[in-house]
Amino acid sequence: MAKVDVLLGLQWGDEGKGKVVDVLSQDYDIVARFQGGANAGHTLEIDGDKHILHLIPSGIFHADKINIIGNGVVIDPFILRKEVISLRNKKIDASGNLYLSKKAHLILPTHRLLDAAYEFSKGKMKIGSTMKGIGPAYTDKTARNGLRLGEILYSGFYDRYTSLKEQHMRIISLLDWDYSDFLLDGIPFGEYESQWFESTEMLKHFHIIDSEHFIHKSLNENRTILAEGAQGTMLDVEFGTYPFVTSSSTVCAGVCTGLGIAPSRVGKVYGIVKAYCTRVGEGPFPTELNNATGDLMRDKGNEFGSTTGRPRRCGWLDLVALRYAIMLNGVTGLIMTKADVLSGFKSLKVCTRYRRNHEIIDVFPYGIQHEKFTPLYEELSGWEQDLSSIGSYGEAPQTFRDYVRFIEEEVRVPFVQISTGADRKQIFRTGRAS
């Protein structure tokens, strides 16, 4: 029986999922995005040409692969249109192999206004939202007020849009926030709204499908499917560092609701982890380095958000959080990214436990945002060799392989691939089975 394999992030996002999906896509017939929205930013580099995707699955660079935006995703037509045009300018036509779920919810321009109003009203309690309208769109979905993509195919869509817009405007007026000078992607609200409607018209020319039926039919035909996650496990709305989380289920369970498949149809689960940790925005980060070492990681790794441009907070690898993420997702194989960034560090630290007062714990705790947890480290030797040009695991320096082996023994899951640079060619298999 055919299964859906899953690829998702195990940290606070930005693990390098886009590149890995692009590489793995060669082995699949279909790539399906199952949650999140344009707050995600998946960066790929192909022969020195950089591409950033926010909504479109990362398999789009393979013309023979079908790419599905699933029902669990929230879609901003304006941003999706920009993405389609950007690809077209690079001679990549998405119209033939991009499929959109009728049940995916729409992000309205006023969702973005609400997002900004809520964030500004929180003052010092802000959560670091990307202000792309993700949270308000999922709120309307749960409250049964939302508009789904399939609605654009039916009469009365404008009236339903207007009704929801008016609800949003009433809320904004109660928040006493003046949005007159607020720009959406650099343009005023009225112009954004006009282009938003133009974008919904463009989307009618794509394959708008009952994605759950399409996916099941494909499985029954033994077509191979890779589910692509966005953000990371530690940003999951249920199990992440709440309230500093995203608004969707970023863990493997989200594949079932985000694509409409049964748990029994989930196959291999690939978890992506950076060789160190990063986080964008607010929220607890036990191993964060507010020093020259953290600055060096940021500079070497070019750690700036692909969606927001904000500098990422950097720190040592946290195995307490990683074990937690592996447990939640049932990870069968790990993929390490940005291994090359740690070249040149004389020694490396890896957090294996936390200390809370006089207690040593090895599980990720509920109170991480309320109490002080001190990371306890194991120190390992670093390596000088540049990893960016090596083509196999055997070519890597012994100290790097020791680093990999130490992590594997701690988390009890093997690394199956390791990425050593931004380009799609800079990745190799380790030879371990997942």
N, C-alpha and C positions, 0 to 999 in steps of 0.2 A: 504494500500500500504506500503510495507516494506521500511524502511528508513536506511540511514547510520548514526549511531551516531558518534560523533567526540570527541576526547580527545586531548587537546593541552595545552601548557604552556602559562601563562599570564604575565610572567616577562621576564628576560633576559636569559632564559634557566635554566637548572639544577634544575628544580622544583620537580623532582622526578617522571617523567612520566613513566619510565620503570616499577617501582614497581606497580604503579596504573594500567597500562595496563595489567600487569600480573594478578592482582587481578580481574579486570573487564572482562578479557578474558573468565572467567568461564561462563559468561552470553551470549557469542557470538559464532557464528560458524566460523567467519572469522575475522582476524585482518590484516589491510592493512596500510602500511606506505605510506604517500603521498608526501613527499618532503624531501629535505636535503640529506646529505650523511654521510660519516664516520667522519665528524666533530662533529656529535652528539655522546653522550655517555649515554646510559640508563643503570643504575646500579640496579640490583635486588639481594636480599639476600633471599635464600630459605633454611630454616633449618640451618642457620649459614654459608652456602656456598655462596660466592659472585660471581656474574656473571656480566660482562659488555658487552653490545651489542652496536654496532655502526651502523650496517645496517639492521640486521635481526629484524623483529618486535618482540615485547616483549611477544607475545602470543606463542612463539616457545616452551615454557616449558610445554605446554599442547598438548600432542601428537594427540588429536582428533580435534585440531583447525588448519584450513588452515591459513597460513601467507603469505601475498602478499607484495612484494616490488614493488610499483606502478611506473607508467611512470614518475611521477614528481621527483623521486629520481635519484641521480647520483651515479653510482656504480663503486667502485674500485675493480676489481676482486681479486687482491692480498689480500686486507683487508677482503673481503667477504670469501675467502678461509680460511684465518687464523681463522675467526670467526666460520666457519663450523667445522674446525678441533678442535678448543677449546671446542665446544659443544660436539663433538664426544668423546673427551677424558673424558667428564663427563657423558658419556652414554646417550647423547641426539642426536638422528639421525635426522638431518634437511632435509634429501633428500626426504622424503615422503610428508612432509607438508609445504615445502617452495616453493612458486611460484614466478617467476620473470617476470616482464613485458618486452616484446620485445622492447617497446618504451622507456625504461629507458636508459639514456645516460651513456656512459662509461667515467670514469676518467682514462686518459692515464698517464703513468709515467711522461711524459713531462708536463702534467698539474700541477703536483706537483712541478716540477722545476720552472715553470712559477710563481706559487703561491709564492714560496720563493723569486724569483727574484723581483717580484713586491713589496713584503713586505720589502725587504732589501733596495730597491731603494727609498722607501718613507721616510727613516730615522725617524725623530721625528714625522712624519705624519702617521706612521704605524697604522693599524686598529686593530692589535691583531689577525691576521689570525692564524688558526690552521695549515696552510700550508699542507692541505690534498688535494689540487687541486680543491676544490669545486667551487670557483669563476671562474677560467679559464674554467672549464668544462661547467658551465652554460653560460659563455660568448660565447663559441663555439656553444652551443645549440641555443642561440638567434641569433647568426650570421650565422646560418645554415651551420656550418662547422663540427658539432659534429658527433661522432660515437655512434650508438645505440646498445644495447645488441643484438638485433635480427640479427645484421650484422655478428656476429660470426658464424651463421648457414649457411652463403653463401660464395661462392668462391670469391676471390678478397679482402677478409678482410685484409690480410696482406698488400696489396698494398695501401689500403685506410688508414690503420694505418700509414704506412711509410710516406705517403703524408702529413698527419696532423702533425706527429712528426717533419718533416722537416720545416713546417711552424713555429712550436713552437721554434725550435732551432734558426731560423733566428731572431725571436723576442728576445730571450735570448741574442744573440750576440749583438743586438743593445742596450740592457740594460747594457752591459759591466759587467756582473756578472760571476765570475768564480765558477762553480758548481762542479769542479773536486773533492773537498773534502766534498761535501754535501752528507749526508746520508739520504736515504729514509727508514724509519722504521729501522734504524741502519745498513743498508747495502748499498753498492755502487750502482750507477744508473744501470750499466750493469747487475748486478746480480738481481736487483729488476725487470728490464724489462724482463729478462728471466723467472723469477718466475711469473710475470704478465701473460705471454703467457700460461704458464702451468695452471694458474688459470682459464683462459678463456676456456681451454679444460675441466677442471673439471665442469664448470658451464653448459656445454652441457648436463650433466647427470641430471640436475634439470628440473622441470617443467618450461619451457619458454613459456609464454602464451600471447595472446591478452587480457591483463588484463581488459580493459574496457568492453569487451564482457563478460568475465567471471563474473565480478562484477554485470553487469546488469542481466545476466541469474540467478545468485544467488539471487538477489533481487526479481526477478519474481517468484522464488521458495520459497520465504519468509524465506530465510536464513538471520540470523542476522549478521550485519557487524559493526565493530568498526574501525574507521580511527584513526591512531596514528600519531601525529605530532612530529616534532623534533625541537630543539632550543626553542625559546619563541617568543611571540607576539612582544615584544619590540626590537626584532632582525629582524623583517620583512623588506624585501627590499623596500617596499612601505611606510609603516607606522611606522617603527622602528626609532631608533635614528641614522639616516643616517648621514654620511657614515659608522658608526660603527655598521654594520648590517651583516647578512648573505646574501646569493645570491638567496634565494628562498622565496616563499610566505609562511610564517609560520602561517598565520591566517586561519580562517575557509574557506574563499574563495578559498584557495589553495587546499582544498579537491576536489573541482569540476574539476580544471585543472590537479591536481596531480593523480586523479583516473579515471577521465572521467565520472563524474556523473553530473546531472542537479542540480541546487540549490534546486529544489522542493524535491529532494531525501535526503536532509540533515535532520536528526531528532534532537535528543538531542545533546547539545553541552556542554561538561564538561570542565571546565577550572581549571587547577591546579595552585595553588599559595602557595609558602612557607609562613610560619608564619612571616617571615622577608624577606629581599631582598638580593640577591647576583648578582654579575656580574663578568665574566671572561674577561680579555682583556681591551682594551681602550674604551673610550666613556663616555658620561655624565651619572651620577648616583647621583641624587639630595640628597638622604638620606644616602649616604656613611658615614661610621664611621671610620675615621682614628685615632682611639684611642684604649684604653684598652677594651672598650665594643665591638668594632668591632673585635678585636683580640679574645675575649672570644667566640663570636658567631662562628668565623671561627674554633676555636679549638673544641668547643662542637659539632658543626655540621659537622666536618671533611670536611670543604669546600675547597676541592682541585679538580681541573677539572679531570673527569674520562677519558677524551681524551688526555689532555695535561699535567695533573699533576700540572698545575699552581695554586697558591693560589687564591681563589675567594675573590673579594672585598665584604664586608658585610655592611649592614645598616638596618635601621628600615623599616617597611612595608610602602610602598608608595601607598596611595589610589588614588592619582591623576592619576598615571600611571595605576593602576588597573582598575579604572572606564573606562579609555580609552580603555584598552584591552577588557573589557567586552562588551563595545559598538561595537568595531570592529568585534567581533566574535559572537555576539548574544548569549552569554553564558546563559544556562538555569540552570546550577547547578555548584557550586564550590566544589573543593576538596582541603583541606589544608594538606600540608605535613610539616614534621619537627617541629610539635607543641612541641615535647618533648625537643627540643633544648633550648627553652625559659624558661624552668623550672629553678628556682633559681634566676631569675632577679627580684629584688624588685619592680621595676616599668618598664613599657614599654611605648615606644612612637610610635605613628602612625601619619604619615604625611597625612593631610586632604586637605591642600591648599598650594600654593606657593606664595611667595612675590617677585615681580619684581619692584625694586625701591619702589614706594609708592602704587603700584597696587597689589591687592589680586586676584589671579586667581585660578579656580578649574578645568580647563581643561588642558590637556597636550599640551604644546606649540610647535610651529615650531622651535623657536629659542633656544631650550634647550642647544644646543652645542655652541651657540654664546654668550649668555647673562647669567648673574648670576641670578639664581632663588634660593631663600632661602626657604627651607621647613618649613612649619608651623605645629606644632605638637599638638596633644591631648595626654595627659599622662594618662595611666591606671595602675591599680595595677597589679603586677605580681603574680606568684604562686610558692610555694616551692615544691609542690608534684611532684614526678616523674610520668610522664604520660605514660612511655613506657610499663607499665604492665596493664593499665586499659583496660577494654573490652567493654565499652559502654560510650556514651555521658553523661549519668546520673552519672557515677562514677567520672567524671572530677570535679576538684574544681570549685567553683562558679566564682572565678576571671578569670579562663580560659574561662568559658562559657560567662562571661561578655565581654571578648575580642572578642570572636566569634560573639556574638550578635552585638557588636559595628560595626564590619566590615560589617556584613550583612545589618544593617540599613543604613550604608553609601553608599554601592554599590547596594543595592536593589536586591540582588540575594542570595539564601540560600546556606549554606554549606550542602552537602549531604553525604560527607564522610570526615573523619579526620584520617591522618596517624600519628602514635606516635612512629615510629622506622623504622629501615631499613628492617626488616623481613616482608615477605608477610602476616604474621599473625597479625602484629601490625597495624591494621586499623579497624575502625568501622564506621557504618552508623549512621547518626544523627537522622534518622526518618523523615527528611524533604523531601518533594517532589521536584523534579527538574522541 
